[in-house]
Structure formats: structure tokens, C-alpha cells
Amino acid sequence: MLRHARNRDFDLDTDHRPLTTGHYTAFIHWPFQRENTPLGHAKEWNPEIHGPFDDSTNDDILRGRVVRMAGADEYLRMLAIARLFFDNIPSLQSSWVTMGPKIGQLAMFFGANDMGSVMMEENVVSAAGTTYKLNEREICRLIRDAGWIPAQRDQYYNVLKRHDGGDSPDLRRNENPPMRNVKKIDKQYVGAAPGLDDGADRSVKVQLPILGEAR
């Protein structure tokens, strides 16, 4: 927290820093992704097994063999605190790249006012095993469904275009909508089930009853 306080004070101290140093335009906090790192071999902390984490005397915790990862609740709490603390930084970005689209959407209710952008390539968290991807239509839909009007900005956070008309990416007709590959097995069942269409044969384990014949 002391480090963040220094960042905040630096941005406020316009009398003692050179004009050429600029200032912070946004704050983005990404939870650590450990899957493909040395910490990926560590065990996840379990309070019933390892006891309290803070000020712990457990040898596995002290030696880094047990780690406590930040979940969605801790991520959102930190975002809300950042919105109050960094009152001089105008933009807080939602990290759907690490937390997923739904938590990214929920983050806007905890202080975030930016959903980032469509990324052509990402090599940081994807190397650790996180591979969330969203296109422009999906980002706009998440923002609008949360109650706000999506807008396009530049790297300096200047608004270039508000998507408040019928030609908005999420409001235009989708010429190639995603389709579920649900096949009819026999007169009584269809499969695979929606949401499980990964090419695996689940015709026996997962079957959906047909309620009526199409006419």
C-alpha cells in the first residue's frame, strides 16, 4: 500500500517534479497468474488444513510451498479501494483479460470505467495459462448490459466515438451468429448438449429429451 501511496503522491506533486515526466492516466491491477510459473507447483491455501495465512507459522506457507491466490471477491474489493484512494487518477480499467468477461463486467460496479480494448496479440498472462479473448461486439455488449453506453477511446483516453446508435457493434445484425452443433440421435433424444459442444462424443452420457416434433 505504501508503494501505491507514493504513486498517488507523485501524481499530485506538480510543484516538485519536471513537467516532462507526465502523469498517470490509468490504474490497472491484474491478479497474479501462476499456472505456468514456478509457483504453479505450489499448493492452494486451505484454511482448514493450513490455518490462517497472515502471520502464519506454518512451514509450508513460510517457504512458499502453499500460496493464497486472489479470487474475484478480493479483486473487486481492491478495485473499489483503488477507486476511492486514487481520486486523482481518472481511469480504472477492468481486467477481463485475467478475470474473465463476467467479472470484468461486474468490475464496472466496483469503480472501473474502462473495459480496455480488443487485443490483436497478448503474450503476458496467456503464457501463464489465461486465455480470455473478447471482440469489439462482445465488449460493447458487456458494457451496455451493465447499464452504460460503450465508447471508443484513444491511448490518451480521449473519447473518439460513442456507440449510442443502431450502428453500434453490439447492435448491428450478426451475419454469422454462433451456432450450437446439436444433432438428433434418434426419435427421443438429441445431443450433444449446448455448452458441451467440444467435439467429444457424449451421446450416451448427455442426452436432451425432445419435447415435441417440429412441423
PyMOL CGO cylinders between C-alpha atoms (Angstrom):
from pymol import cmd
from pymol.cgo import CYLINDER

trace = [
    CYLINDER, 0.00, 0.00, 0.00, 2.95, 2.31, 0.68, 0.3, 1, 1, 1, 1, 1, 1,
    CYLINDER, 2.95, 2.31, 0.68, 4.04, 1.94, -2.95, 0.3, 1, 1, 1, 1, 1, 1,
    CYLINDER, 4.04, 1.94, -2.95, 0.60, 2.97, -4.19, 0.3, 1, 1, 1, 1, 1, 1,
    CYLINDER, 0.60, 2.97, -4.19, 0.64, 5.95, -1.83, 0.3, 1, 1, 1, 1, 1, 1,
    CYLINDER, 0.64, 5.95, -1.83, 3.94, 7.09, -3.39, 0.3, 1, 1, 1, 1, 1, 1,
    CYLINDER, 3.94, 7.09, -3.39, 2.43, 6.76, -6.87, 0.3, 1, 1, 1, 1, 1, 1,
    CYLINDER, 2.43, 6.76, -6.87, -0.57, 8.81, -5.84, 0.3, 1, 1, 1, 1, 1, 1,
    CYLINDER, -0.57, 8.81, -5.84, 1.54, 11.49, -4.15, 0.3, 1, 1, 1, 1, 1, 1,
    CYLINDER, 1.54, 11.49, -4.15, 3.86, 11.67, -7.17, 0.3, 1, 1, 1, 1, 1, 1,
    CYLINDER, 3.86, 11.67, -7.17, 0.92, 12.39, -9.44, 0.3, 1, 1, 1, 1, 1, 1,
    CYLINDER, 0.92, 12.39, -9.44, -0.28, 15.15, -7.10, 0.3, 1, 1, 1, 1, 1, 1,
    CYLINDER, -0.28, 15.15, -7.10, 3.15, 16.75, -6.57, 0.3, 1, 1, 1, 1, 1, 1,
    CYLINDER, 3.15, 16.75, -6.57, 3.11, 19.02, -9.62, 0.3, 1, 1, 1, 1, 1, 1,
    CYLINDER, 3.11, 19.02, -9.62, 5.30, 21.63, -7.88, 0.3, 1, 1, 1, 1, 1, 1,
    CYLINDER, 5.30, 21.63, -7.88, 8.41, 19.44, -7.43, 0.3, 1, 1, 1, 1, 1, 1,
    CYLINDER, 8.41, 19.44, -7.43, 8.51, 17.13, -10.47, 0.3, 1, 1, 1, 1, 1, 1,
    CYLINDER, 8.51, 17.13, -10.47, 9.57, 18.08, -14.01, 0.3, 1, 1, 1, 1, 1, 1,
    CYLINDER, 9.57, 18.08, -14.01, 6.80, 18.93, -16.43, 0.3, 1, 1, 1, 1, 1, 1,
    CYLINDER, 6.80, 18.93, -16.43, 8.22, 16.41, -18.88, 0.3, 1, 1, 1, 1, 1, 1,
    CYLINDER, 8.22, 16.41, -18.88, 7.55, 13.44, -16.60, 0.3, 1, 1, 1, 1, 1, 1,
    CYLINDER, 7.55, 13.44, -16.60, 3.82, 13.43, -17.37, 0.3, 1, 1, 1, 1, 1, 1,
    CYLINDER, 3.82, 13.43, -17.37, 1.27, 11.83, -15.07, 0.3, 1, 1, 1, 1, 1, 1,
    CYLINDER, 1.27, 11.83, -15.07, -0.73, 8.67, -14.59, 0.3, 1, 1, 1, 1, 1, 1,
    CYLINDER, -0.73, 8.67, -14.59, -3.73, 8.26, -16.86, 0.3, 1, 1, 1, 1, 1, 1,
    CYLINDER, -3.73, 8.26, -16.86, -4.99, 4.91, -15.59, 0.3, 1, 1, 1, 1, 1, 1,
    CYLINDER, -4.99, 4.91, -15.59, -4.63, 2.26, -12.93, 0.3, 1, 1, 1, 1, 1, 1,
    CYLINDER, -4.63, 2.26, -12.93, -4.96, -1.41, -13.87, 0.3, 1, 1, 1, 1, 1, 1,
    CYLINDER, -4.96, -1.41, -13.87, -4.46, -4.22, -11.37, 0.3, 1, 1, 1, 1, 1, 1,
    CYLINDER, -4.46, -4.22, -11.37, -4.02, -7.76, -12.66, 0.3, 1, 1, 1, 1, 1, 1,
    CYLINDER, -4.02, -7.76, -12.66, -4.16, -10.70, -10.27, 0.3, 1, 1, 1, 1, 1, 1,
    CYLINDER, -4.16, -10.70, -10.27, -1.07, -12.85, -10.50, 0.3, 1, 1, 1, 1, 1, 1,
    CYLINDER, -1.07, -12.85, -10.50, -1.41, -15.88, -12.79, 0.3, 1, 1, 1, 1, 1, 1,
    CYLINDER, -1.41, -15.88, -12.79, 0.78, -18.71, -11.54, 0.3, 1, 1, 1, 1, 1, 1,
    CYLINDER, 0.78, -18.71, -11.54, -0.13, -21.72, -13.68, 0.3, 1, 1, 1, 1, 1, 1,
    CYLINDER, -0.13, -21.72, -13.68, 3.00, -21.82, -15.86, 0.3, 1, 1, 1, 1, 1, 1,
    CYLINDER, 3.00, -21.82, -15.86, 5.39, -20.30, -13.33, 0.3, 1, 1, 1, 1, 1, 1,
    CYLINDER, 5.39, -20.30, -13.33, 7.49, -21.86, -10.56, 0.3, 1, 1, 1, 1, 1, 1,
    CYLINDER, 7.49, -21.86, -10.56, 4.67, -21.06, -8.13, 0.3, 1, 1, 1, 1, 1, 1,
    CYLINDER, 4.67, -21.06, -8.13, 2.40, -23.18, -10.27, 0.3, 1, 1, 1, 1, 1, 1,
    CYLINDER, 2.40, -23.18, -10.27, 3.69, -26.24, -8.42, 0.3, 1, 1, 1, 1, 1, 1,
    CYLINDER, 3.69, -26.24, -8.42, 2.68, -24.81, -5.05, 0.3, 1, 1, 1, 1, 1, 1,
    CYLINDER, 2.68, -24.81, -5.05, -0.48, -25.93, -3.30, 0.3, 1, 1, 1, 1, 1, 1,
    CYLINDER, -0.48, -25.93, -3.30, -3.51, -23.68, -2.93, 0.3, 1, 1, 1, 1, 1, 1,
    CYLINDER, -3.51, -23.68, -2.93, -4.06, -22.40, 0.59, 0.3, 1, 1, 1, 1, 1, 1,
    CYLINDER, -4.06, -22.40, 0.59, -6.84, -24.11, 2.52, 0.3, 1, 1, 1, 1, 1, 1,
    CYLINDER, -6.84, -24.11, 2.52, -7.67, -22.52, 5.91, 0.3, 1, 1, 1, 1, 1, 1,
    CYLINDER, -7.67, -22.52, 5.91, -8.98, -25.80, 7.29, 0.3, 1, 1, 1, 1, 1, 1,
    CYLINDER, -8.98, -25.80, 7.29, -5.65, -27.52, 6.55, 0.3, 1, 1, 1, 1, 1, 1,
    CYLINDER, -5.65, -27.52, 6.55, -3.06, -24.76, 6.82, 0.3, 1, 1, 1, 1, 1, 1,
    CYLINDER, -3.06, -24.76, 6.82, -4.68, -22.39, 9.31, 0.3, 1, 1, 1, 1, 1, 1,
    CYLINDER, -4.68, -22.39, 9.31, -4.62, -18.58, 8.98, 0.3, 1, 1, 1, 1, 1, 1,
    CYLINDER, -4.62, -18.58, 8.98, -2.45, -17.27, 6.17, 0.3, 1, 1, 1, 1, 1, 1,
    CYLINDER, -2.45, -17.27, 6.17, -1.44, -13.87, 7.54, 0.3, 1, 1, 1, 1, 1, 1,
    CYLINDER, -1.44, -13.87, 7.54, 1.17, -14.10, 10.33, 0.3, 1, 1, 1, 1, 1, 1,
    CYLINDER, 1.17, -14.10, 10.33, 1.24, -17.85, 9.81, 0.3, 1, 1, 1, 1, 1, 1,
    CYLINDER, 1.24, -17.85, 9.81, 3.75, -20.13, 11.45, 0.3, 1, 1, 1, 1, 1, 1,
    CYLINDER, 3.75, -20.13, 11.45, 3.04, -22.95, 9.02, 0.3, 1, 1, 1, 1, 1, 1,
    CYLINDER, 3.04, -22.95, 9.02, 6.33, -24.06, 7.46, 0.3, 1, 1, 1, 1, 1, 1,
    CYLINDER, 6.33, -24.06, 7.46, 4.78, -24.71, 4.01, 0.3, 1, 1, 1, 1, 1, 1,
    CYLINDER, 4.78, -24.71, 4.01, 3.37, -21.19, 3.90, 0.3, 1, 1, 1, 1, 1, 1,
    CYLINDER, 3.37, -21.19, 3.90, 6.60, -19.60, 5.11, 0.3, 1, 1, 1, 1, 1, 1,
    CYLINDER, 6.60, -19.60, 5.11, 8.64, -21.48, 2.49, 0.3, 1, 1, 1, 1, 1, 1,
    CYLINDER, 8.64, -21.48, 2.49, 6.26, -20.68, -0.37, 0.3, 1, 1, 1, 1, 1, 1,
    CYLINDER, 6.26, -20.68, -0.37, 5.02, -24.23, -0.85, 0.3, 1, 1, 1, 1, 1, 1,
    CYLINDER, 5.02, -24.23, -0.85, 1.47, -23.02, -0.16, 0.3, 1, 1, 1, 1, 1, 1,
    CYLINDER, 1.47, -23.02, -0.16, 0.14, -19.85, -1.76, 0.3, 1, 1, 1, 1, 1, 1,
    CYLINDER, 0.14, -19.85, -1.76, -3.06, -17.85, -1.47, 0.3, 1, 1, 1, 1, 1, 1,
    CYLINDER, -3.06, -17.85, -1.47, -4.34, -16.59, -4.81, 0.3, 1, 1, 1, 1, 1, 1,
    CYLINDER, -4.34, -16.59, -4.81, -6.62, -13.59, -5.20, 0.3, 1, 1, 1, 1, 1, 1,
    CYLINDER, -6.62, -13.59, -5.20, -10.13, -14.59, -6.21, 0.3, 1, 1, 1, 1, 1, 1,
    CYLINDER, -10.13, -14.59, -6.21, -12.91, -12.49, -7.69, 0.3, 1, 1, 1, 1, 1, 1,
    CYLINDER, -12.91, -12.49, -7.69, -14.03, -11.12, -4.32, 0.3, 1, 1, 1, 1, 1, 1,
    CYLINDER, -14.03, -11.12, -4.32, -10.55, -9.88, -3.39, 0.3, 1, 1, 1, 1, 1, 1,
    CYLINDER, -10.55, -9.88, -3.39, -10.04, -8.47, -6.89, 0.3, 1, 1, 1, 1, 1, 1,
    CYLINDER, -10.04, -8.47, -6.89, -13.28, -6.48, -6.72, 0.3, 1, 1, 1, 1, 1, 1,
    CYLINDER, -13.28, -6.48, -6.72, -12.56, -5.22, -3.19, 0.3, 1, 1, 1, 1, 1, 1,
    CYLINDER, -12.56, -5.22, -3.19, -9.13, -3.98, -4.29, 0.3, 1, 1, 1, 1, 1, 1,
    CYLINDER, -9.13, -3.98, -4.29, -10.72, -2.23, -7.27, 0.3, 1, 1, 1, 1, 1, 1,
    CYLINDER, -10.72, -2.23, -7.27, -13.26, -0.47, -5.04, 0.3, 1, 1, 1, 1, 1, 1,
    CYLINDER, -13.26, -0.47, -5.04, -10.48, 0.65, -2.67, 0.3, 1, 1, 1, 1, 1, 1,
    CYLINDER, -10.48, 0.65, -2.67, -8.43, 1.89, -5.64, 0.3, 1, 1, 1, 1, 1, 1,
    CYLINDER, -8.43, 1.89, -5.64, -11.37, 3.96, -6.88, 0.3, 1, 1, 1, 1, 1, 1,
    CYLINDER, -11.37, 3.96, -6.88, -11.53, 5.73, -3.51, 0.3, 1, 1, 1, 1, 1, 1,
    CYLINDER, -11.53, 5.73, -3.51, -7.77, 6.01, -2.97, 0.3, 1, 1, 1, 1, 1, 1,
    CYLINDER, -7.77, 6.01, -2.97, -6.67, 7.10, -6.46, 0.3, 1, 1, 1, 1, 1, 1,
    CYLINDER, -6.67, 7.10, -6.46, -9.04, 10.04, -6.62, 0.3, 1, 1, 1, 1, 1, 1,
    CYLINDER, -9.04, 10.04, -6.62, -6.51, 11.85, -8.84, 0.3, 1, 1, 1, 1, 1, 1,
    CYLINDER, -6.51, 11.85, -8.84, -6.32, 9.08, -11.47, 0.3, 1, 1, 1, 1, 1, 1,
    CYLINDER, -6.32, 9.08, -11.47, -9.34, 9.35, -13.77, 0.3, 1, 1, 1, 1, 1, 1,
    CYLINDER, -9.34, 9.35, -13.77, -9.45, 5.88, -15.29, 0.3, 1, 1, 1, 1, 1, 1,
    CYLINDER, -9.45, 5.88, -15.29, -9.52, 2.45, -13.68, 0.3, 1, 1, 1, 1, 1, 1,
    CYLINDER, -9.52, 2.45, -13.68, -9.53, -0.47, -16.08, 0.3, 1, 1, 1, 1, 1, 1,
    CYLINDER, -9.53, -0.47, -16.08, -11.43, -3.69, -15.67, 0.3, 1, 1, 1, 1, 1, 1,
    CYLINDER, -11.43, -3.69, -15.67, -9.17, -6.72, -16.05, 0.3, 1, 1, 1, 1, 1, 1,
    CYLINDER, -9.17, -6.72, -16.05, -11.37, -9.12, -18.01, 0.3, 1, 1, 1, 1, 1, 1,
    CYLINDER, -11.37, -9.12, -18.01, -8.15, -10.46, -19.52, 0.3, 1, 1, 1, 1, 1, 1,
    CYLINDER, -8.15, -10.46, -19.52, -7.30, -12.19, -16.23, 0.3, 1, 1, 1, 1, 1, 1,
    CYLINDER, -7.30, -12.19, -16.23, -10.69, -12.45, -14.51, 0.3, 1, 1, 1, 1, 1, 1,
    CYLINDER, -10.69, -12.45, -14.51, -12.96, -13.31, -17.43, 0.3, 1, 1, 1, 1, 1, 1,
    CYLINDER, -12.96, -13.31, -17.43, -15.77, -11.35, -19.13, 0.3, 1, 1, 1, 1, 1, 1,
    CYLINDER, -15.77, -11.35, -19.13, -18.43, -11.60, -16.39, 0.3, 1, 1, 1, 1, 1, 1,
    CYLINDER, -18.43, -11.60, -16.39, -16.15, -10.45, -13.56, 0.3, 1, 1, 1, 1, 1, 1,
    CYLINDER, -16.15, -10.45, -13.56, -14.85, -7.80, -15.96, 0.3, 1, 1, 1, 1, 1, 1,
    CYLINDER, -14.85, -7.80, -15.96, -18.41, -6.60, -16.41, 0.3, 1, 1, 1, 1, 1, 1,
    CYLINDER, -18.41, -6.60, -16.41, -19.08, -6.70, -12.67, 0.3, 1, 1, 1, 1, 1, 1,
    CYLINDER, -19.08, -6.70, -12.67, -15.94, -4.63, -12.09, 0.3, 1, 1, 1, 1, 1, 1,
    CYLINDER, -15.94, -4.63, -12.09, -17.71, -1.59, -13.54, 0.3, 1, 1, 1, 1, 1, 1,
    CYLINDER, -17.71, -1.59, -13.54, -19.96, -1.61, -10.48, 0.3, 1, 1, 1, 1, 1, 1,
    CYLINDER, -19.96, -1.61, -10.48, -16.86, -1.51, -8.26, 0.3, 1, 1, 1, 1, 1, 1,
    CYLINDER, -16.86, -1.51, -8.26, -15.22, 1.58, -9.74, 0.3, 1, 1, 1, 1, 1, 1,
    CYLINDER, -15.22, 1.58, -9.74, -13.86, 0.62, -13.17, 0.3, 1, 1, 1, 1, 1, 1,
    CYLINDER, -13.86, 0.62, -13.17, -14.79, 2.93, -16.03, 0.3, 1, 1, 1, 1, 1, 1,
    CYLINDER, -14.79, 2.93, -16.03, -12.77, 1.28, -18.80, 0.3, 1, 1, 1, 1, 1, 1,
    CYLINDER, -12.77, 1.28, -18.80, -13.02, -2.20, -20.35, 0.3, 1, 1, 1, 1, 1, 1,
    CYLINDER, -13.02, -2.20, -20.35, -9.75, -1.99, -22.24, 0.3, 1, 1, 1, 1, 1, 1,
    CYLINDER, -9.75, -1.99, -22.24, -9.79, -2.92, -25.89, 0.3, 1, 1, 1, 1, 1, 1,
    CYLINDER, -9.79, -2.92, -25.89, -9.69, -5.69, -28.43, 0.3, 1, 1, 1, 1, 1, 1,
    CYLINDER, -9.69, -5.69, -28.43, -6.20, -7.18, -28.30, 0.3, 1, 1, 1, 1, 1, 1,
    CYLINDER, -6.20, -7.18, -28.30, -4.60, -8.40, -31.51, 0.3, 1, 1, 1, 1, 1, 1,
    CYLINDER, -4.60, -8.40, -31.51, -2.00, -10.31, -29.51, 0.3, 1, 1, 1, 1, 1, 1,
    CYLINDER, -2.00, -10.31, -29.51, -1.33, -10.95, -25.81, 0.3, 1, 1, 1, 1, 1, 1,
    CYLINDER, -1.33, -10.95, -25.81, 1.76, -12.75, -24.53, 0.3, 1, 1, 1, 1, 1, 1,
    CYLINDER, 1.76, -12.75, -24.53, 1.88, -11.97, -20.82, 0.3, 1, 1, 1, 1, 1, 1,
    CYLINDER, 1.88, -11.97, -20.82, -0.95, -13.69, -18.95, 0.3, 1, 1, 1, 1, 1, 1,
    CYLINDER, -0.95, -13.69, -18.95, -1.53, -16.13, -21.82, 0.3, 1, 1, 1, 1, 1, 1,
    CYLINDER, -1.53, -16.13, -21.82, 1.94, -17.52, -21.16, 0.3, 1, 1, 1, 1, 1, 1,
    CYLINDER, 1.94, -17.52, -21.16, 0.75, -18.29, -17.64, 0.3, 1, 1, 1, 1, 1, 1,
    CYLINDER, 0.75, -18.29, -17.64, -2.33, -20.14, -18.87, 0.3, 1, 1, 1, 1, 1, 1,
    CYLINDER, -2.33, -20.14, -18.87, -5.02, -17.43, -19.01, 0.3, 1, 1, 1, 1, 1, 1,
    CYLINDER, -5.02, -17.43, -19.01, -6.59, -17.10, -22.44, 0.3, 1, 1, 1, 1, 1, 1,
    CYLINDER, -6.59, -17.10, -22.44, -9.72, -14.93, -22.25, 0.3, 1, 1, 1, 1, 1, 1,
    CYLINDER, -9.72, -14.93, -22.25, -10.49, -13.19, -25.55, 0.3, 1, 1, 1, 1, 1, 1,
    CYLINDER, -10.49, -13.19, -25.55, -13.25, -10.74, -26.49, 0.3, 1, 1, 1, 1, 1, 1,
    CYLINDER, -13.25, -10.74, -26.49, -14.08, -8.99, -29.74, 0.3, 1, 1, 1, 1, 1, 1,
    CYLINDER, -14.08, -8.99, -29.74, -15.49, -5.49, -30.12, 0.3, 1, 1, 1, 1, 1, 1,
    CYLINDER, -15.49, -5.49, -30.12, -19.08, -6.69, -30.25, 0.3, 1, 1, 1, 1, 1, 1,
    CYLINDER, -19.08, -6.69, -30.25, -18.73, -8.68, -27.02, 0.3, 1, 1, 1, 1, 1, 1,
    CYLINDER, -18.73, -8.68, -27.02, -17.04, -5.83, -25.13, 0.3, 1, 1, 1, 1, 1, 1,
    CYLINDER, -17.04, -5.83, -25.13, -19.76, -3.38, -26.17, 0.3, 1, 1, 1, 1, 1, 1,
    CYLINDER, -19.76, -3.38, -26.17, -22.48, -5.84, -25.18, 0.3, 1, 1, 1, 1, 1, 1,
    CYLINDER, -22.48, -5.84, -25.18, -20.99, -6.34, -21.71, 0.3, 1, 1, 1, 1, 1, 1,
    CYLINDER, -20.99, -6.34, -21.71, -20.86, -2.58, -21.14, 0.3, 1, 1, 1, 1, 1, 1,
    CYLINDER, -20.86, -2.58, -21.14, -24.39, -1.95, -22.43, 0.3, 1, 1, 1, 1, 1, 1,
    CYLINDER, -24.39, -1.95, -22.43, -25.90, -4.85, -20.49, 0.3, 1, 1, 1, 1, 1, 1,
    CYLINDER, -25.90, -4.85, -20.49, -24.38, -3.35, -17.33, 0.3, 1, 1, 1, 1, 1, 1,
    CYLINDER, -24.38, -3.35, -17.33, -26.26, -0.09, -17.97, 0.3, 1, 1, 1, 1, 1, 1,
    CYLINDER, -26.26, -0.09, -17.97, -23.65, 2.12, -19.63, 0.3, 1, 1, 1, 1, 1, 1,
    CYLINDER, -23.65, 2.12, -19.63, -23.10, 3.35, -23.17, 0.3, 1, 1, 1, 1, 1, 1,
    CYLINDER, -23.10, 3.35, -23.17, -19.89, 1.94, -24.70, 0.3, 1, 1, 1, 1, 1, 1,
    CYLINDER, -19.89, 1.94, -24.70, -17.46, 4.35, -26.34, 0.3, 1, 1, 1, 1, 1, 1,
    CYLINDER, -17.46, 4.35, -26.34, -14.24, 4.10, -28.30, 0.3, 1, 1, 1, 1, 1, 1,
    CYLINDER, -14.24, 4.10, -28.30, -11.17, 5.93, -26.99, 0.3, 1, 1, 1, 1, 1, 1,
    CYLINDER, -11.17, 5.93, -26.99, -7.56, 6.51, -27.97, 0.3, 1, 1, 1, 1, 1, 1,
    CYLINDER, -7.56, 6.51, -27.97, -4.45, 5.75, -25.91, 0.3, 1, 1, 1, 1, 1, 1,
    CYLINDER, -4.45, 5.75, -25.91, -4.74, 9.13, -24.21, 0.3, 1, 1, 1, 1, 1, 1,
    CYLINDER, -4.74, 9.13, -24.21, -8.30, 8.35, -23.06, 0.3, 1, 1, 1, 1, 1, 1,
    CYLINDER, -8.30, 8.35, -23.06, -9.92, 10.85, -25.40, 0.3, 1, 1, 1, 1, 1, 1,
    CYLINDER, -9.92, 10.85, -25.40, -13.38, 9.66, -26.45, 0.3, 1, 1, 1, 1, 1, 1,
    CYLINDER, -13.38, 9.66, -26.45, -13.45, 9.18, -30.21, 0.3, 1, 1, 1, 1, 1, 1,
    CYLINDER, -13.45, 9.18, -30.21, -16.93, 7.78, -30.70, 0.3, 1, 1, 1, 1, 1, 1,
    CYLINDER, -16.93, 7.78, -30.70, -19.94, 6.93, -28.55, 0.3, 1, 1, 1, 1, 1, 1,
    CYLINDER, -19.94, 6.93, -28.55, -21.73, 3.75, -29.55, 0.3, 1, 1, 1, 1, 1, 1,
    CYLINDER, -21.73, 3.75, -29.55, -25.22, 5.06, -28.84, 0.3, 1, 1, 1, 1, 1, 1,
    CYLINDER, -25.22, 5.06, -28.84, -26.85, 4.39, -32.22, 0.3, 1, 1, 1, 1, 1, 1,
    CYLINDER, -26.85, 4.39, -32.22, -28.17, 1.45, -34.16, 0.3, 1, 1, 1, 1, 1, 1,
    CYLINDER, -28.17, 1.45, -34.16, -24.84, 1.06, -35.94, 0.3, 1, 1, 1, 1, 1, 1,
    CYLINDER, -24.84, 1.06, -35.94, -23.05, 0.14, -32.70, 0.3, 1, 1, 1, 1, 1, 1,
    CYLINDER, -23.05, 0.14, -32.70, -21.00, -3.08, -32.93, 0.3, 1, 1, 1, 1, 1, 1,
    CYLINDER, -21.00, -3.08, -32.93, -23.24, -4.93, -30.47, 0.3, 1, 1, 1, 1, 1, 1,
    CYLINDER, -23.24, -4.93, -30.47, -26.49, -3.69, -32.02, 0.3, 1, 1, 1, 1, 1, 1,
    CYLINDER, -26.49, -3.69, -32.02, -25.74, -4.47, -35.63, 0.3, 1, 1, 1, 1, 1, 1,
    CYLINDER, -25.74, -4.47, -35.63, -27.14, -7.67, -37.06, 0.3, 1, 1, 1, 1, 1, 1,
    CYLINDER, -27.14, -7.67, -37.06, -24.68, -10.51, -36.70, 0.3, 1, 1, 1, 1, 1, 1,
    CYLINDER, -24.68, -10.51, -36.70, -24.35, -12.11, -40.12, 0.3, 1, 1, 1, 1, 1, 1,
    CYLINDER, -24.35, -12.11, -40.12, -22.54, -15.13, -38.68, 0.3, 1, 1, 1, 1, 1, 1,
    CYLINDER, -22.54, -15.13, -38.68, -24.08, -15.84, -35.27, 0.3, 1, 1, 1, 1, 1, 1,
    CYLINDER, -24.08, -15.84, -35.27, -22.54, -18.64, -33.19, 0.3, 1, 1, 1, 1, 1, 1,
    CYLINDER, -22.54, -18.64, -33.19, -24.43, -21.88, -33.65, 0.3, 1, 1, 1, 1, 1, 1,
    CYLINDER, -24.43, -21.88, -33.65, -24.61, -24.96, -31.45, 0.3, 1, 1, 1, 1, 1, 1,
    CYLINDER, -24.61, -24.96, -31.45, -23.99, -28.21, -33.22, 0.3, 1, 1, 1, 1, 1, 1,
    CYLINDER, -23.99, -28.21, -33.22, -26.90, -30.13, -31.70, 0.3, 1, 1, 1, 1, 1, 1,
    CYLINDER, -26.90, -30.13, -31.70, -27.64, -33.33, -33.58, 0.3, 1, 1, 1, 1, 1, 1,
    CYLINDER, -27.64, -33.33, -33.58, -30.62, -35.61, -33.36, 0.3, 1, 1, 1, 1, 1, 1,
    CYLINDER, -30.62, -35.61, -33.36, -29.68, -39.06, -32.05, 0.3, 1, 1, 1, 1, 1, 1,
    CYLINDER, -29.68, -39.06, -32.05, -32.98, -40.83, -32.51, 0.3, 1, 1, 1, 1, 1, 1,
    CYLINDER, -32.98, -40.83, -32.51, -36.70, -40.15, -32.23, 0.3, 1, 1, 1, 1, 1, 1,
    CYLINDER, -36.70, -40.15, -32.23, -36.40, -39.46, -28.49, 0.3, 1, 1, 1, 1, 1, 1,
    CYLINDER, -36.40, -39.46, -28.49, -33.09, -37.66, -27.85, 0.3, 1, 1, 1, 1, 1, 1,
    CYLINDER, -33.09, -37.66, -27.85, -30.76, -35.00, -29.22, 0.3, 1, 1, 1, 1, 1, 1,
    CYLINDER, -30.76, -35.00, -29.22, -27.11, -34.38, -28.26, 0.3, 1, 1, 1, 1, 1, 1,
    CYLINDER, -27.11, -34.38, -28.26, -24.50, -33.09, -27.60, 0.3, 1, 1, 1, 1, 1, 1,
    CYLINDER, -24.50, -33.09, -27.60, -25.88, -30.67, -25.07, 0.3, 1, 1, 1, 1, 1, 1,
    CYLINDER, -25.88, -30.67, -25.07, -25.47, -26.91, -25.56, 0.3, 1, 1, 1, 1, 1, 1,
    CYLINDER, -25.47, -26.91, -25.56, -22.39, -25.72, -23.72, 0.3, 1, 1, 1, 1, 1, 1,
    CYLINDER, -22.39, -25.72, -23.72, -20.62, -29.06, -24.11, 0.3, 1, 1, 1, 1, 1, 1,
    CYLINDER, -20.62, -29.06, -24.11, -20.07, -28.92, -27.86, 0.3, 1, 1, 1, 1, 1, 1,
    CYLINDER, -20.07, -28.92, -27.86, -16.34, -29.55, -27.95, 0.3, 1, 1, 1, 1, 1, 1,
    CYLINDER, -16.34, -29.55, -27.95, -16.42, -32.45, -30.38, 0.3, 1, 1, 1, 1, 1, 1,
    CYLINDER, -16.42, -32.45, -30.38, -16.43, -35.14, -27.70, 0.3, 1, 1, 1, 1, 1, 1,
    CYLINDER, -16.43, -35.14, -27.70, -18.96, -37.94, -28.05, 0.3, 1, 1, 1, 1, 1, 1,
    CYLINDER, -18.96, -37.94, -28.05, -21.46, -37.50, -25.24, 0.3, 1, 1, 1, 1, 1, 1,
    CYLINDER, -21.46, -37.50, -25.24, -24.36, -39.19, -26.99, 0.3, 1, 1, 1, 1, 1, 1,
    CYLINDER, -24.36, -39.19, -26.99, -24.68, -41.67, -24.13, 0.3, 1, 1, 1, 1, 1, 1,
    CYLINDER, -24.68, -41.67, -24.13, -23.72, -39.59, -21.09, 0.3, 1, 1, 1, 1, 1, 1,
    CYLINDER, -23.72, -39.59, -21.09, -25.58, -36.43, -22.06, 0.3, 1, 1, 1, 1, 1, 1,
    CYLINDER, -25.58, -36.43, -22.06, -28.93, -36.56, -23.83, 0.3, 1, 1, 1, 1, 1, 1,
    CYLINDER, -28.93, -36.56, -23.83, -31.68, -33.96, -24.11, 0.3, 1, 1, 1, 1, 1, 1,
    CYLINDER, -31.68, -33.96, -24.11, -35.24, -35.25, -24.48, 0.3, 1, 1, 1, 1, 1, 1,
    CYLINDER, -35.24, -35.25, -24.48, -37.24, -33.99, -27.45, 0.3, 1, 1, 1, 1, 1, 1,
    CYLINDER, -37.24, -33.99, -27.45, -40.41, -32.32, -26.18, 0.3, 1, 1, 1, 1, 1, 1,
    CYLINDER, -40.41, -32.32, -26.18, -42.20, -32.14, -29.49, 0.3, 1, 1, 1, 1, 1, 1,
    CYLINDER, -42.20, -32.14, -29.49, -41.77, -32.79, -33.19, 0.3, 1, 1, 1, 1, 1, 1,
    CYLINDER, -41.77, -32.79, -33.19, -41.18, -29.80, -35.46, 0.3, 1, 1, 1, 1, 1, 1,
    CYLINDER, -41.18, -29.80, -35.46, -43.86, -29.32, -38.13, 0.3, 1, 1, 1, 1, 1, 1,
]
cmd.load_cgo(trace, "trace")
